[in-house]
Amino acid sequence: MKCSYCTSEVESGRGLEFVRKNGTVRYYCSTRCYKLNVKLGRKPNKKEIRESTRASSSHK
Ligand SMILES: [Zn+2]
């Protein structure tokens, strides 16, 4: 499998396996990639929620 952040090859049994609540499994070659991906992944998610909320309210 590949690291979900830097896409470098991760050997099975090495690196980090992260399972989200929605069942999505992500692999990271190091804790650094995990932290960076989680930090960067949160911001766009919040923005998406805000934009979709704004779009639905303007639709009314
Ligand atoms: Zn990585």
N, CA, C, O and the ligand as a Tripos MOL2 file, in Angstrom:
@<TRIPOS>MOLECULE
protein
  241   239    61     0     0
PROTEIN
NO_CHARGES

@<TRIPOS>ATOM
      1 N           0.8350   -1.2030    0.0000 N.3       1 MET1
      2 CA          0.0000    0.0000    0.0000 C.3       1 MET1
      3 C           0.8680    1.2500    0.0000 C.2       1 MET1
      4 O           2.0800    1.1930    0.2060 O.2       1 MET1
      5 N           0.2120    2.3750   -0.2370 N.am      2 LYS2
      6 CA          0.9580    3.6250   -0.3050 C.3       2 LYS2
      7 C           0.5330    4.5670    0.8180 C.2       2 LYS2
      8 O          -0.5960    4.5160    1.3060 O.2       2 LYS2
      9 N           1.4550    5.4140    1.2070 N.am      3 CYS3
     10 CA          1.1600    6.4290    2.2210 C.3       3 CYS3
     11 C           0.0840    7.3770    1.6840 C.2       3 CYS3
     12 O           0.2030    7.8790    0.5670 O.2       3 CYS3
     13 N          -0.9560    7.6190    2.4690 N.am      4 SER4
     14 CA         -2.0640    8.4550    2.0120 C.3       4 SER4
     15 C          -1.6610    9.9140    1.8820 C.2       4 SER4
     16 O          -2.3870   10.6980    1.2710 O.2       4 SER4
     17 N          -0.5410   10.2880    2.4310 N.am      5 TYR5
     18 CA         -0.1200   11.7050    2.3670 C.3       5 TYR5
     19 C           0.9510   11.9370    1.3180 C.2       5 TYR5
     20 O           0.7600   12.7440    0.4080 O.2       5 TYR5
     21 N           2.0930   11.2300    1.4310 N.am      6 CYS6
     22 CA          3.1960   11.4800    0.4950 C.3       6 CYS6
     23 C           3.2340   10.4450   -0.6270 C.2       6 CYS6
     24 O           4.0880   10.5220   -1.5100 O.2       6 CYS6
     25 N           2.3170    9.4780   -0.5990 N.am      7 THR7
     26 CA          2.1570    8.4460   -1.6230 C.3       7 THR7
     27 C           3.3960    7.5730   -1.8220 C.2       7 THR7
     28 O           3.5100    6.9080   -2.8520 O.2       7 THR7
     29 N           4.3180    7.5580   -0.8740 N.am      8 SER8
     30 CA          5.4610    6.6610   -0.9750 C.3       8 SER8
     31 C           5.0530    5.2700   -0.4840 C.2       8 SER8
     32 O           4.1670    5.1340    0.3600 O.2       8 SER8
     33 N           5.7010    4.2570   -1.0150 N.am      9 GLU9
     34 CA          5.3220    2.8730   -0.7170 C.3       9 GLU9
     35 C           5.5590    2.5500    0.7630 C.2       9 GLU9
     36 O           6.6250    2.8320    1.3110 O.2       9 GLU9
     37 N           4.5420    1.9540    1.3950 N.am     10 VAL10
     38 CA          4.6490    1.5460    2.7960 C.3      10 VAL10
     39 C           4.5420    0.0330    2.8720 C.2      10 VAL10
     40 O           3.5720   -0.5500    2.3870 O.2      10 VAL10
     41 N           5.5380   -0.6060    3.4800 N.am     11 GLU11
     42 CA          5.4960   -2.0640    3.6250 C.3      11 GLU11
     43 C           4.4270   -2.4560    4.6320 C.2      11 GLU11
     44 O           4.2100   -1.7590    5.6230 O.2      11 GLU11
     45 N           3.7490   -3.5940    4.3680 N.am     12 SER12
     46 CA          2.7270   -4.0560    5.3040 C.3      12 SER12
     47 C           3.3840   -4.4130    6.6290 C.2      12 SER12
     48 O           4.4310   -5.0600    6.6540 O.2      12 SER12
     49 N           2.7710   -3.9950    7.7260 N.am     13 GLY13
     50 CA          3.3580   -4.2080    9.0370 C.3      13 GLY13
     51 C           4.1650   -3.0220    9.4980 C.2      13 GLY13
     52 O           4.5110   -2.9040   10.6730 O.2      13 GLY13
     53 N           4.4670   -2.1300    8.5480 N.am     14 ARG14
     54 CA          5.1850   -0.8990    8.8990 C.3      14 ARG14
     55 C           4.2540    0.2820    8.7440 C.2      14 ARG14
     56 O           3.1920    0.1760    8.1310 O.2      14 ARG14
     57 N           4.6550    1.3980    9.2990 N.am     15 GLY15
     58 CA          3.8500    2.6020    9.1660 C.3      15 GLY15
     59 C           2.6180    2.5520   10.0430 C.2      15 GLY15
     60 O           2.5240    1.7360   10.9600 O.2      15 GLY15
     61 N           1.6750    3.4310    9.7550 N.am     16 LEU16
     62 CA          0.4720    3.5630   10.5720 C.3      16 LEU16
     63 C          -0.7620    3.2130    9.7610 C.2      16 LEU16
     64 O          -0.8670    3.5540    8.5830 O.2      16 LEU16
     65 N          -1.6940    2.5260   10.4090 N.am     17 GLU17
     66 CA         -2.9720    2.2450    9.7730 C.3      17 GLU17
     67 C          -4.0340    3.0180   10.5370 C.2      17 GLU17
     68 O          -4.1820    2.8500   11.7480 O.2      17 GLU17
     69 N          -4.7560    3.8440    9.8470 N.am     18 PHE18
     70 CA         -5.7490    4.6910   10.4890 C.3      18 PHE18
     71 C          -7.1250    4.4220    9.9020 C.2      18 PHE18
     72 O          -7.3440    4.6130    8.7060 O.2      18 PHE18
     73 N          -8.0540    3.9780   10.7470 N.am     19 VAL19
     74 CA         -9.4110    3.6730   10.2890 C.3      19 VAL19
     75 C         -10.3590    4.7630   10.7610 C.2      19 VAL19
     76 O         -10.4610    5.0410   11.9560 O.2      19 VAL19
     77 N         -11.0390    5.3670    9.8250 N.am     20 ARG20
     78 CA        -11.9850    6.4250   10.1790 C.3      20 ARG20
     79 C         -13.3170    5.8240   10.5960 C.2      20 ARG20
     80 O         -13.5660    4.6370   10.3840 O.2      20 ARG20
     81 N         -14.1640    6.6420   11.1860 N.am     21 LYS21
     82 CA        -15.4730    6.1770   11.6490 C.3      21 LYS21
     83 C         -16.3460    5.7090   10.4890 C.2      21 LYS21
     84 O         -17.1860    4.8270   10.6640 O.2      21 LYS21
     85 N         -16.1540    6.2920    9.3060 N.am     22 ASN22
     86 CA        -16.9540    5.9100    8.1470 C.3      22 ASN22
     87 C         -16.4020    4.6680    7.4510 C.2      22 ASN22
     88 O         -16.9200    4.2590    6.4120 O.2      22 ASN22
     89 N         -15.3470    4.0620    8.0210 N.am     23 GLY23
     90 CA        -14.8180    2.8090    7.4920 C.3      23 GLY23
     91 C         -13.6560    2.9830    6.5390 C.2      23 GLY23
     92 O         -13.0690    1.9930    6.1020 O.2      23 GLY23
     93 N         -13.3050    4.2170    6.2030 N.am     24 THR24
     94 CA        -12.1940    4.4550    5.2980 C.3      24 THR24
     95 C         -10.8660    4.1510    5.9940 C.2      24 THR24
     96 O         -10.6150    4.6370    7.0960 O.2      24 THR24
     97 N         -10.0170    3.3460    5.3480 N.am     25 VAL25
     98 CA         -8.7280    2.9870    5.9220 C.3      25 VAL25
     99 C          -7.6320    3.7650    5.2150 C.2      25 VAL25
    100 O          -7.5760    3.8040    3.9860 O.2      25 VAL25
    101 N          -6.7610    4.3860    6.0030 N.am     26 ARG26
    102 CA         -5.6540    5.1480    5.4260 C.3      26 ARG26
    103 C          -4.3500    4.6470    6.0130 C.2      26 ARG26
    104 O          -4.2870    4.2390    7.1720 O.2      26 ARG26
    105 N          -3.3070    4.6860    5.1920 N.am     27 TYR27
    106 CA         -1.9900    4.2390    5.6290 C.3      27 TYR27
    107 C          -1.0170    5.4060    5.5840 C.2      27 TYR27
    108 O          -1.0480    6.2360    4.6750 O.2      27 TYR27
    109 N          -0.1600    5.4430    6.5830 N.am     28 TYR28
    110 CA          0.8510    6.4960    6.6300 C.3      28 TYR28
    111 C           2.2100    5.8750    6.9070 C.2      28 TYR28
    112 O           2.3250    4.9440    7.7050 O.2      28 TYR28
    113 N           3.2390    6.3930    6.2460 N.am     29 CYS29
    114 CA          4.5880    5.8600    6.4050 C.3      29 CYS29
    115 C           5.1920    6.3080    7.7330 C.2      29 CYS29
    116 O           6.1290    5.6780    8.2240 O.2      29 CYS29
    117 N           4.6780    7.3690    8.3140 N.am     30 SER30
    118 CA          5.2310    7.8870    9.5630 C.3      30 SER30
    119 C           4.1860    8.7200   10.2930 C.2      30 SER30
    120 O           3.1730    9.1090    9.7120 O.2      30 SER30
    121 N           4.4400    8.9900   11.5720 N.am     31 THR31
    122 CA          3.5180    9.8270   12.3450 C.3      31 THR31
    123 C           3.4860   11.2450   11.7860 C.2      31 THR31
    124 O           2.4860   11.9510   11.9100 O.2      31 THR31
    125 N           4.5900   11.6490   11.1710 N.am     32 ARG32
    126 CA          4.6530   12.9890   10.5830 C.3      32 ARG32
    127 C           3.6190   13.1320    9.4630 C.2      32 ARG32
    128 O           2.8850   14.1190    9.4070 O.2      32 ARG32
    129 N           3.5700   12.1390    8.5780 N.am     33 CYS33
    130 CA          2.6000   12.1680    7.4850 C.3      33 CYS33
    131 C           1.1770   12.1030    8.0360 C.2      33 CYS33
    132 O           0.2830   12.7710    7.5170 O.2      33 CYS33
    133 N           0.9630   11.3130    9.0720 N.am     34 TYR34
    134 CA         -0.3590   11.1920    9.6750 C.3      34 TYR34
    135 C          -0.8230   12.5410   10.2270 C.2      34 TYR34
    136 O          -1.9400   12.9820    9.9580 O.2      34 TYR34
    137 N           0.0510   13.1890   11.0020 N.am     35 LYS35
    138 CA         -0.3160   14.4670   11.6130 C.3      35 LYS35
    139 C          -0.5680   15.5350   10.5550 C.2      35 LYS35
    140 O          -1.5260   16.3020   10.6510 O.2      35 LYS35
    141 N           0.2910   15.5770    9.5520 N.am     36 LEU36
    142 CA          0.1380   16.5790    8.4960 C.3      36 LEU36
    143 C          -1.1630   16.3580    7.7330 C.2      36 LEU36
    144 O          -1.8730   17.3110    7.4110 O.2      36 LEU36
    145 N          -1.4710   15.0950    7.4460 N.am     37 ASN37
    146 CA         -2.6700   14.7870    6.6710 C.3      37 ASN37
    147 C          -3.9320   15.0880    7.4680 C.2      37 ASN37
    148 O          -4.9140   15.5910    6.9210 O.2      37 ASN37
    149 N          -3.9020   14.7790    8.7600 N.am     38 VAL38
    150 CA         -5.0660   15.0460    9.6120 C.3      38 VAL38
    151 C          -5.2740   16.5480    9.7610 C.2      38 VAL38
    152 O          -6.4050   17.0300    9.6940 O.2      38 VAL38
    153 N          -4.1890   17.2850    9.9610 N.am     39 LYS39
    154 CA         -4.2950   18.7410   10.1070 C.3      39 LYS39
    155 C          -4.8240   19.3830    8.8300 C.2      39 LYS39
    156 O          -5.7210   20.2240    8.8720 O.2      39 LYS39
    157 N          -4.2610   18.9780    7.6990 N.am     40 LEU40
    158 CA         -4.6680   19.5630    6.4230 C.3      40 LEU40
    159 C          -6.0610   19.0900    6.0340 C.2      40 LEU40
    160 O          -6.8080   19.8140    5.3750 O.2      40 LEU40
    161 N          -6.4100   17.8660    6.4450 N.am     41 GLY41
    162 CA         -7.6970   17.2900    6.0510 C.3      41 GLY41
    163 C          -8.8740   17.9220    6.7700 C.2      41 GLY41
    164 O          -9.9950   17.9000    6.2630 O.2      41 GLY41
    165 N          -8.6320   18.4820    7.9400 N.am     42 ARG42
    166 CA         -9.7380   19.0410    8.7150 C.3      42 ARG42
    167 C         -10.2140   20.3600    8.1280 C.2      42 ARG42
    168 O         -11.4170   20.6150    8.0730 O.2      42 ARG42
    169 N          -9.2810   21.2060    7.6860 N.am     43 LYS43
    170 CA         -9.6650   22.5370    7.1990 C.3      43 LYS43
    171 C         -10.6140   22.4940    6.0070 C.2      43 LYS43
    172 O         -11.6580   23.1450    6.0470 O.2      43 LYS43
    173 N         -10.2870   21.7440    4.9370 N.am     44 PRO44
    174 CA        -11.1950   21.6890    3.7890 C.3      44 PRO44
    175 C         -12.5490   21.0980    4.1390 C.2      44 PRO44
    176 O         -13.5600   21.4590    3.5350 O.2      44 PRO44
    177 N         -12.5790   20.1870    5.1170 N.am     45 ASN45
    178 CA        -13.8510   19.5960    5.5200 C.3      45 ASN45
    179 C         -14.7710   20.6540    6.1290 C.2      45 ASN45
    180 O         -15.9640   20.6980    5.8260 O.2      45 ASN45
    181 N         -14.2070   21.5040    6.9870 N.am     46 LYS46
    182 CA        -15.0140   22.5610    7.6050 C.3      46 LYS46
    183 C         -15.5270   23.5350    6.5440 C.2      46 LYS46
    184 O         -16.6740   23.9800    6.5870 O.2      46 LYS46
    185 N         -14.6480   23.8540    5.5930 N.am     47 LYS47
    186 CA        -15.0220   24.7830    4.5330 C.3      47 LYS47
    187 C         -16.1610   24.2050    3.6940 C.2      47 LYS47
    188 O         -17.0940   24.9120    3.3130 O.2      47 LYS47
    189 N         -16.0640   22.9020    3.4150 N.am     48 GLU48
    190 CA        -17.0940   22.2370    2.6240 C.3      48 GLU48
    191 C         -18.4490   22.3320    3.3080 C.2      48 GLU48
    192 O         -19.4690   22.5970    2.6710 O.2      48 GLU48
    193 N         -18.4390   22.1090    4.6160 N.am     49 ILE49
    194 CA        -19.6870   22.1420    5.3860 C.3      49 ILE49
    195 C         -20.2760   23.5520    5.3550 C.2      49 ILE49
    196 O         -21.4800   23.7280    5.1710 O.2      49 ILE49
    197 N         -19.4090   24.5530    5.5370 N.am     50 ARG50
    198 CA        -19.8880   25.9410    5.5330 C.3      50 ARG50
    199 C         -20.5020   26.3160    4.1840 C.2      50 ARG50
    200 O         -21.5740   26.9150    4.1100 O.2      50 ARG50
    201 N         -19.7780   25.9390    3.1090 N.am     51 GLU51
    202 CA        -20.2490   26.3080    1.7730 C.3      51 GLU51
    203 C         -21.5590   25.6130    1.4240 C.2      51 GLU51
    204 O         -22.4380   26.2130    0.8060 O.2      51 GLU51
    205 N         -21.6910   24.3540    1.8180 N.am     52 SER52
    206 CA        -22.9100   23.6100    1.5120 C.3      52 SER52
    207 C         -24.0790   24.1500    2.3210 C.2      52 SER52
    208 O         -25.2160   24.1620    1.8500 O.2      52 SER52
    209 N         -23.7930   24.6030    3.5550 N.am     53 THR53
    210 CA        -24.8490   25.1750    4.4040 C.3      53 THR53
    211 C         -25.3320   26.5030    3.8130 C.2      53 THR53
    212 O         -26.5270   26.7980    3.7810 O.2      53 THR53
    213 N         -24.3400   27.3060    3.3390 N.am     54 ARG54
    214 CA        -24.6720   28.5990    2.7690 C.3      54 ARG54
    215 C         -25.4900   28.4260    1.4880 C.2      54 ARG54
    216 O         -26.4280   29.1780    1.2230 O.2      54 ARG54
    217 N         -25.1090   27.4130    0.7010 N.am     55 ALA55
    218 CA        -25.7870   27.1700   -0.5720 C.3      55 ALA55
    219 C         -27.2270   26.7240   -0.3430 C.2      55 ALA55
    220 O         -28.1320   27.1090   -1.0830 O.2      55 ALA55
    221 N         -27.4270   25.9130    0.6840 N.am     56 SER56
    222 CA        -28.7890   25.4010    0.9500 C.3      56 SER56
    223 C         -29.6730   26.5040    1.5130 C.2      56 SER56
    224 O         -30.8740   26.5340    1.2460 O.2      56 SER56
    225 N         -29.0780   27.4270    2.3040 N.am     57 SER57
    226 CA        -29.8730   28.4990    2.9080 C.3      57 SER57
    227 C         -30.2690   29.5340    1.8460 C.2      57 SER57
    228 O         -31.3620   30.0980    1.9010 O.2      57 SER57
    229 N         -29.3670   29.7790    0.8720 N.am     58 SER58
    230 CA        -29.6670   30.7410   -0.1780 C.3      58 SER58
    231 C         -30.6940   30.1640   -1.1590 C.2      58 SER58
    232 O         -31.3710   30.8980   -1.8790 O.2      58 SER58
    233 N         -30.7870   28.8230   -1.1670 N.am     59 HIS59
    234 CA        -31.7350   28.1600   -2.0570 C.3      59 HIS59
    235 C         -33.1680   28.3770   -1.5930 C.2      59 HIS59
    236 O         -34.1020   28.3150   -2.3920 O.2      59 HIS59
    237 N         -33.3390   28.6310   -0.2990 N.am     60 LYS60
    238 CA        -34.7000   28.7750    0.2400 C.3      60 LYS60
    239 C         -35.3470   30.0940   -0.0960 C.2      60 LYS60
    240 O         -36.4870   30.3400    0.2960 O.2      60 LYS60
    241 ZN          4.2860    9.4020    4.0400 Zn       61 ZN61
@<TRIPOS>BOND
     1     1     2 1
     2     2     3 1
     3     3     4 2
     4     3     5 am
     5     5     6 1
     6     6     7 1
     7     7     8 2
     8     7     9 am
     9     9    10 1
    10    10    11 1
    11    11    12 2
    12    11    13 am
    13    13    14 1
    14    14    15 1
    15    15    16 2
    16    15    17 am
    17    17    18 1
    18    18    19 1
    19    19    20 2
    20    19    21 am
    21    21    22 1
    22    22    23 1
    23    23    24 2
    24    23    25 am
    25    25    26 1
    26    26    27 1
    27    27    28 2
    28    27    29 am
    29    29    30 1
    30    30    31 1
    31    31    32 2
    32    31    33 am
    33    33    34 1
    34    34    35 1
    35    35    36 2
    36    35    37 am
    37    37    38 1
    38    38    39 1
    39    39    40 2
    40    39    41 am
    41    41    42 1
    42    42    43 1
    43    43    44 2
    44    43    45 am
    45    45    46 1
    46    46    47 1
    47    47    48 2
    48    47    49 am
    49    49    50 1
    50    50    51 1
    51    51    52 2
    52    51    53 am
    53    53    54 1
    54    54    55 1
    55    55    56 2
    56    55    57 am
    57    57    58 1
    58    58    59 1
    59    59    60 2
    60    59    61 am
    61    61    62 1
    62    62    63 1
    63    63    64 2
    64    63    65 am
    65    65    66 1
    66    66    67 1
    67    67    68 2
    68    67    69 am
    69    69    70 1
    70    70    71 1
    71    71    72 2
    72    71    73 am
    73    73    74 1
    74    74    75 1
    75    75    76 2
    76    75    77 am
    77    77    78 1
    78    78    79 1
    79    79    80 2
    80    79    81 am
    81    81    82 1
    82    82    83 1
    83    83    84 2
    84    83    85 am
    85    85    86 1
    86    86    87 1
    87    87    88 2
    88    87    89 am
    89    89    90 1
    90    90    91 1
    91    91    92 2
    92    91    93 am
    93    93    94 1
    94    94    95 1
    95    95    96 2
    96    95    97 am
    97    97    98 1
    98    98    99 1
    99    99   100 2
   100    99   101 am
   101   101   102 1
   102   102   103 1
   103   103   104 2
   104   103   105 am
   105   105   106 1
   106   106   107 1
   107   107   108 2
   108   107   109 am
   109   109   110 1
   110   110   111 1
   111   111   112 2
   112   111   113 am
   113   113   114 1
   114   114   115 1
   115   115   116 2
   116   115   117 am
   117   117   118 1
   118   118   119 1
   119   119   120 2
   120   119   121 am
   121   121   122 1
   122   122   123 1
   123   123   124 2
   124   123   125 am
   125   125   126 1
   126   126   127 1
   127   127   128 2
   128   127   129 am
   129   129   130 1
   130   130   131 1
   131   131   132 2
   132   131   133 am
   133   133   134 1
   134   134   135 1
   135   135   136 2
   136   135   137 am
   137   137   138 1
   138   138   139 1
   139   139   140 2
   140   139   141 am
   141   141   142 1
   142   142   143 1
   143   143   144 2
   144   143   145 am
   145   145   146 1
   146   146   147 1
   147   147   148 2
   148   147   149 am
   149   149   150 1
   150   150   151 1
   151   151   152 2
   152   151   153 am
   153   153   154 1
   154   154   155 1
   155   155   156 2
   156   155   157 am
   157   157   158 1
   158   158   159 1
   159   159   160 2
   160   159   161 am
   161   161   162 1
   162   162   163 1
   163   163   164 2
   164   163   165 am
   165   165   166 1
   166   166   167 1
   167   167   168 2
   168   167   169 am
   169   169   170 1
   170   170   171 1
   171   171   172 2
   172   171   173 am
   173   173   174 1
   174   174   175 1
   175   175   176 2
   176   175   177 am
   177   177   178 1
   178   178   179 1
   179   179   180 2
   180   179   181 am
   181   181   182 1
   182   182   183 1
   183   183   184 2
   184   183   185 am
   185   185   186 1
   186   186   187 1
   187   187   188 2
   188   187   189 am
   189   189   190 1
   190   190   191 1
   191   191   192 2
   192   191   193 am
   193   193   194 1
   194   194   195 1
   195   195   196 2
   196   195   197 am
   197   197   198 1
   198   198   199 1
   199   199   200 2
   200   199   201 am
   201   201   202 1
   202   202   203 1
   203   203   204 2
   204   203   205 am
   205   205   206 1
   206   206   207 1
   207   207   208 2
   208   207   209 am
   209   209   210 1
   210   210   211 1
   211   211   212 2
   212   211   213 am
   213   213   214 1
   214   214   215 1
   215   215   216 2
   216   215   217 am
   217   217   218 1
   218   218   219 1
   219   219   220 2
   220   219   221 am
   221   221   222 1
   222   222   223 1
   223   223   224 2
   224   223   225 am
   225   225   226 1
   226   226   227 1
   227   227   228 2
   228   227   229 am
   229   229   230 1
   230   230   231 1
   231   231   232 2
   232   231   233 am
   233   233   234 1
   234   234   235 1
   235   235   236 2
   236   235   237 am
   237   237   238 1
   238   238   239 1
   239   239   240 2
@<TRIPOS>SUBSTRUCTURE
     1 MET1         2 RESIDUE 1 A MET
     2 LYS2         6 RESIDUE 1 A LYS
     3 CYS3        10 RESIDUE 1 A CYS
     4 SER4        14 RESIDUE 1 A SER
     5 TYR5        18 RESIDUE 1 A TYR
     6 CYS6        22 RESIDUE 1 A CYS
     7 THR7        26 RESIDUE 1 A THR
     8 SER8        30 RESIDUE 1 A SER
     9 GLU9        34 RESIDUE 1 A GLU
    10 VAL10       38 RESIDUE 1 A VAL
    11 GLU11       42 RESIDUE 1 A GLU
    12 SER12       46 RESIDUE 1 A SER
    13 GLY13       50 RESIDUE 1 A GLY
    14 ARG14       54 RESIDUE 1 A ARG
    15 GLY15       58 RESIDUE 1 A GLY
    16 LEU16       62 RESIDUE 1 A LEU
    17 GLU17       66 RESIDUE 1 A GLU
    18 PHE18       70 RESIDUE 1 A PHE
    19 VAL19       74 RESIDUE 1 A VAL
    20 ARG20       78 RESIDUE 1 A ARG
    21 LYS21       82 RESIDUE 1 A LYS
    22 ASN22       86 RESIDUE 1 A ASN
    23 GLY23       90 RESIDUE 1 A GLY
    24 THR24       94 RESIDUE 1 A THR
    25 VAL25       98 RESIDUE 1 A VAL
    26 ARG26      102 RESIDUE 1 A ARG
    27 TYR27      106 RESIDUE 1 A TYR
    28 TYR28      110 RESIDUE 1 A TYR
    29 CYS29      114 RESIDUE 1 A CYS
    30 SER30      118 RESIDUE 1 A SER
    31 THR31      122 RESIDUE 1 A THR
    32 ARG32      126 RESIDUE 1 A ARG
    33 CYS33      130 RESIDUE 1 A CYS
    34 TYR34      134 RESIDUE 1 A TYR
    35 LYS35      138 RESIDUE 1 A LYS
    36 LEU36      142 RESIDUE 1 A LEU
    37 ASN37      146 RESIDUE 1 A ASN
    38 VAL38      150 RESIDUE 1 A VAL
    39 LYS39      154 RESIDUE 1 A LYS
    40 LEU40      158 RESIDUE 1 A LEU
    41 GLY41      162 RESIDUE 1 A GLY
    42 ARG42      166 RESIDUE 1 A ARG
    43 LYS43      170 RESIDUE 1 A LYS
    44 PRO44      174 RESIDUE 1 A PRO
    45 ASN45      178 RESIDUE 1 A ASN
    46 LYS46      182 RESIDUE 1 A LYS
    47 LYS47      186 RESIDUE 1 A LYS
    48 GLU48      190 RESIDUE 1 A GLU
    49 ILE49      194 RESIDUE 1 A ILE
    50 ARG50      198 RESIDUE 1 A ARG
    51 GLU51      202 RESIDUE 1 A GLU
    52 SER52      206 RESIDUE 1 A SER
    53 THR53      210 RESIDUE 1 A THR
    54 ARG54      214 RESIDUE 1 A ARG
    55 ALA55      218 RESIDUE 1 A ALA
    56 SER56      222 RESIDUE 1 A SER
    57 SER57      226 RESIDUE 1 A SER
    58 SER58      230 RESIDUE 1 A SER
    59 HIS59      234 RESIDUE 1 A HIS
    60 LYS60      238 RESIDUE 1 A LYS
    61 ZN61       241 GROUP 0 **** ****
